[in-house]
Amino acid sequence: MVDFVLLVQVGDWSQDGSWEQVARVDCAGGRCHIHPPESPDEHKLIHRLDTVDDVEIAYRAANSIAMTVAAMIRDRRS
């Protein structure tokens, strides 16, 4: 079994230099899913992990989602 976690975090350099998690993608129970920032206890399915190939597919989809979230945050701050 292969698991992975992708986190999108933002640093608060004006305060204490802490990091805030704004998105989390992880695997559990044979599923890759994202925990939305507005509801971290909930999750939205990205892809089922039934085969080794599914892990690659899920990782690519998860990475794309994480990069999109990061770009939205970057663009909002500039």
Secondary structure as the mmCIF struct_conf table of DSSP 4:
data_model
#
loop_
_struct_conf.conf_type_id
_struct_conf.id
_struct_conf.beg_label_comp_id
_struct_conf.beg_label_asym_id
_struct_conf.beg_label_seq_id
_struct_conf.end_label_comp_id
_struct_conf.end_label_asym_id
_struct_conf.end_label_seq_id
STRN STRN1 VAL A 5 ASP A 12
TURN_TY1_P TURN_TY1_P1 TRP A 13 ASP A 16
STRN STRN2 SER A 18 ALA A 28
TURN_TY1_P TURN_TY1_P2 GLY A 29 GLY A 30
STRN STRN3 ARG A 31 HIS A 35
TURN_TY1_P TURN_TY1_P3 PRO A 37 GLU A 38
TURN_TY1_P TURN_TY1_P4 PRO A 40 ASP A 41
STRN STRN4 LYS A 44 ARG A 48
BEND BEND1 ASP A 50 THR A 51
HELX_RH_AL_P HELX_RH_AL_P1 VAL A 52 ARG A 77
#
